[in-house]
Amino acid sequence: MTTLRQGPITPNGAAGFGLILIGATIAAAAPGLAAVGVIAAAFAAFEVRGASGRAIRRSLVLVFPLAIFMLIVWVGIVGRSPAEIATGAEGSRSAAFLHVALISSRLFVVVCTIQLIAARFAHTTPLDFIRVLRVPLAAKRLLVLTLSLVETLRHAIDRAHTALIACGLLTHGTSIRNLANSWVLVQTVWLTAITIVTGRLRDKWPVEHTLGLLDHALAQGEQRSLTRGDLVWLPAAFAAAVLAVVVR
């Protein structure tokens, strides 16, 4: 039986909070999205505090390029929103702009929620965070291996970028050469990532018995009970989700 204890939000509470908010964000229209944003802002103010500024800046850096790209496509080129295209209406660029604004806002809230939770548990390693989650062992293993492959992709980008700079195809700063040879960087990153992942799956992990050791490490996680912090943020996220679905 799950007991209630004093303390701040736990990894299980944060995971549930994040999943509820992300689901509500995806389903929300503009009025409902405001309710989700209020709960996310409250979490930033009371749980993350000083580190929330960095999380918000990272979210803006990630979302801004995509928002600019969608503005160019939907407002500059298409000139109509998807709803207007589906109904065969003549459409307008203002409707296309509102569509881009809604999609970008949803994406920002999703990314910002993930960044805020990561900032809240910055003192905890990803393995420790995953280890205490109340999910099946197979799900924990999948999360750890996914994070490992994400880190592998980051190393592949660094290696490919360094190699292409060394051979003169790219430069350190912004240049026309970088724009012209960007497709080479994409291909190099893709091939490097495939090579690294194949080597791990075929050779490294079986030789080192990685999956067996990982299962043993994940099975030793402490099953923590819910705290009062969890019972504050989980109902708040659920209430925001209900508003996001109801308010249109």
Summary of the structure (lengths in Angstrom):
residues: 248
radius of gyration: 22.0
end to end distance: 39.0
largest distance: 63.1
contacts: 712
relative contact order: 0.19
helix: 79%
strand: 1%
